[in-house]
Amino acid sequence: MSKAAKQQRGIRRVWNVSHRTGEGTHLRMGFVLEPGHWEEFDPFLAMMEDWFQKGTFDFHPHRGLETVTYVIEGRLEHQDNHGGKGLLQPGDVQWMTAGRGIIHAEEPLEGETVHSLQLWLNLPRSKKMTEPRYQDLHAADVPVRREPGALIKVFSGSSAGITAKTLNHVPVTMVEIQLEPGTSVVQDLPGSYNGFCYVLEGSGYFGAEETPGQKQQVLWLGPADGSPESEVTIRADQALRVLLYAGEPVREPVVARGPFVMNTEDEIRQAYADYFAGKFNP
């Protein structure tokens, strides 16, 4: 389909992200996407913005979801009960598939504060008990789309034909867009995807109606009105740094309790029973 035939996405809703002071080593926190809006945000479950130090996210379990962690500041070390271990620098992403069950820790290096975004991504029923896996997506290694005044890092999915090698159980586009003042860029998306932008720095105009957005605001994309292909235009006012996430809805029931996300209450009870019985170990 030609570029001209793609549906121009608007912005359906804009909201500010409020943060509150944490406790102990969890210095500050806020919801970018609040949990509980399962149908509206599908396939995304929640997104948290955190400032934290060592001792906040020690070993803990997950089942039935993926976590996508973007490090804004600081260095984050992760390890799990399957032998995985790595270090994330600012601008890196970790794509963790919990699947049937994993126990992991996400801790800043001693004496450092990590500022991060963590997205919880739903898995469909057919993938909830898949084998766990990690993908560390280092900023220096991901595909990059370059245009005058624009740099787009493709962590998942594609941007104008530049495609990431990230393995996805649920089709997801994740790009980091950096624009110089006055520059614009067009990001292509399948028309069926739900998606949003989160502004990390600067300000600009988003979508068909040029809706204004600025730092610490979320801009939820409007629908593509049944078109199979769509695109969203972003134009920088001030130097702009924004993350865009979009994905194919799962369209299944969601039951979430603590670190587990399944389809039924019985499956949640089984997840807790399996965890306490040691069945999350390899």
N, C-alpha and C positions, 0 to 999 in steps of 0.2 A: 504494500500500500504506500502511496506517495506521501511525502511529508504534509502536503496541502490537505490531504484527506483525513488526517488525524484530528480527533476531537480535542479541542483546547480545554484543559481542566481549569475550573475556577477554584476558589477557596470557600469551603462550606462554613468553616468555623475557625475562630482565632481565640486562643486563651493564653494568659500569663501563667508561668510556672512560679508558684510560691514555695519558698524554702523555710525550713524551721531548724533550730539548733538541735543537734542530737545529744547523745549521752555518752560519756566516757570517750572511747576512741572513735566513735561515730560522730564527727564534728558537725555535719550539716547534711540535710537531706530534703528531697522534694520529689513529687510525682510529676513526670512529664506526661505520662498516660496513667490515669488512675485505674486500678483494677476494678472489675465488675461490669464494665461496658463491653461484654463479650461480643455481642452481635455488631455493635457499632464499630469497634476497633478490629474485628476479625481480619487477619489471623494474629494480630498483636494482642497480648494479654495485659501487659503493663510495661511502663518504662520508668526507671528510677534514676535520679541524679544524686550522687553521693560525694561527700568529702570525708575521707576516713583514714585512720592510721592502723598500724599493725595491731591485731587483736580483735578486729571488728567482724570479719567474715572467715573465722576458722572453719574447720571441717564441718560440712553440713550436706544433707542429701538432696537430690532432685529426682523426679520421675515424670515422664510424659510431656516434656517441653524442651525447648532450646533456649539458651541464654546467649545474647550477643552483647559483648562488653566492649565499649569504646573508651580508651584511656585519653583523657584530656590533659592531665598533668600528673607527674609522678611516675614511679615505676612499680608495676604490679606483678607479683610472683604468684603463679598458680601451680597446684599439684592435686593429684587425685588418687583414689584407691586402686586404679588400674595401671599405675606406674607412670602416668603422664606428668610432665613438669615443664614449665617455661616461664619466660620473663617478657612482659609487655611494656613497651616504651610509649611515651606520648604519641598519639596518632595511630597506634596499633589497635587491632580488633581481635578479640577471641570469640570464635563461634563454637559453643559447646552444646553438643547433643546429649541430653541426659538419657533419653530413651528409657530402657527398662529399669535403669537405676544407676546412679553414680554418687559418690561421696567426694566432695572436693573442697579446697580452701582457696581463697582469693585474698592475698595479703600484701600490703605495701612493704617495701624494704624497710629495714629498721631505721627509724628516725625520719621517714618521709611521709608526706600526705599525698594520697591519690585522689584526684578528682575524676570521676568516671560517669558514664551513662551505661545502664544495663537494661536491655530490652528483653522481655520474656515473650517468646514466640511459640504459639500453639503447634502441637503436632497432631496430625489426623489419627483417628482410631487405628488405622493400619500401620502406623509408625510409632505409636506410643511405647511399644515394647521392643523397639529396635536396639541394636547394640550401641552403647555410648561411643562418642568420638569427640576429638578436639581438632579444631583448625585455628592455628595462630596466623592471622593475616597481618603481616608487618607492612607498615605504610611504605617502606622503601621498596617492597616487592610487588605491590598490587598494580594492576594496569592503570594507566593514567591517560585521560583525554585532555589534550591541550588545545586551546583556542586563544586568540588575542585577548589578553586581560582575564583569562579564565583557566582554572585548573580543576579537573574533576577526577577524584580518586574513586575507582570502581571496586568496592569491597565485595559486592555480590550482584549478580545480574549483569546488566549492560548499560552503556551510555553511548548513543550514536555509533553503534557497532563495536565499541571497545568492551570486551567481555571478560569477566572474572572467571577463574577456574574453581571458585568456591562450590563445594558440594551442598546441595539443598534438598531437604525432604519436602519443604514447602517453597514454591517459587517466590523469591524475594529479591528486590532491587535495593541495594544500599550504596549510596554515593555520598562522598564529602565534596562539596562545591565551594571553591574559593574564587571570589570575583573582585576585581578592582572597581573603584567607583565609576558608575556610568556604564559598566559592562553588563551584558545580558547573556543568558544561556538557555537552551531549550533541552529539557530532559524528556526522553521518550519512555512511555510505560504502556503495558497491556491495558486495555480498557477495563478489564475485570478487576484490576488491583485496587485495594484500599491503600491509602498512604497519607503521609504527613511530612512536614518539614519542621526541624527544630533549629532555631537560630543560635549559634554559638557566639558570634561576634558581628557587630555592625548592624546595618539595616538595609532594607530593600523593598521591592514590590514583587508580588507573587500572583501567578495565575492570570486567567483571561481578563479579570477586572482590575488587575494591578493592585491587589490588596496589600496595604503596607504591613510589614512585619519587622520586628527588631529583636535584639538580644533577649534570650529567655522567654521567647514566645513560640507557641506551637501553632502551625497553620495546617488544618486538616483539609485534604483535597476533596473537592466536589466530585460527583460521579462523571463518568464518560458517556452517559445517556445511551448505553447499549453499543457504542462503537467498539470494535475489536482493538483498535489502536488509539492511543491518546498521547498527549504531551503537556508539560507544564513549563511555562516560561518564568524565569527568575531574573530580575534586574537589580543590580546593586545601586544603592544610594551612597552609603558609606562602604568602605571595604567590608566585604561580606564573607562570612564563613558559616555554612549551613549544612546540616545533615538531612538527607532525604531518604526515607524508608517507605517502601511500598511492597505489598505482597498479595498473593492469591488467597481469598478467604477460604477457610476450612469448612465452614457451614455445618458444624456439629455441636452437640451439647457440650458445655464446659462446666465441670465441677472442680473447683480449686480449694485446696486446704493446705495452708502453709506452703511447703516447697514442692507439693505434688499437684499436677493438673491432669485430670482424667475426664472420662465421659459420664461416669455414674458414681453415686455414693458408695456402692459396693466396691468399685475399683479403687476408690480412695482408701477405704478400710483395708483392702488387700495390700495397697502400697505401704501403709504404716506397719501392717503385720509382717510383710516381707523385709522391711528395713530393720525392724527390731529382731527378726530372726536371722539377720546377717546375710540375707539373700542379695544384697546389693554388691557384695564382694565378687570379684571375678571367679 
